[in-house]
Amino acid sequence: MVKIRLALRGKKKHPYFHIVAIDSKKARNGEVLEQIGHYNPSALDEKAKSKLDMDKYKAWIAKGAQPTETVVQIAKISSL
């Protein structure tokens, strides 16, 4: 099963995440199928915190990918 989830790319005390489509059996930072956005929780501006390519996101959802709860929340913010 394909999941849409966060992959940690930041460093200690400075998290930065990529939003990726990945096989659910792979490790958190394992080999990804496609990167579809990023999330920076340290950013001050709400719009600068996340960038999600909604076309790619919807395409993966149509293919049957399951997003995590965090990614669903980020998608709601990005779609505004």
Secondary structure by P-SEA (a helix, b strand, c coil): cccbbbbbcccccbbbbbbcccccccccccccccccbbbbccccccccccccaaaaaaaaaaacccccaaaaaaaaaaac
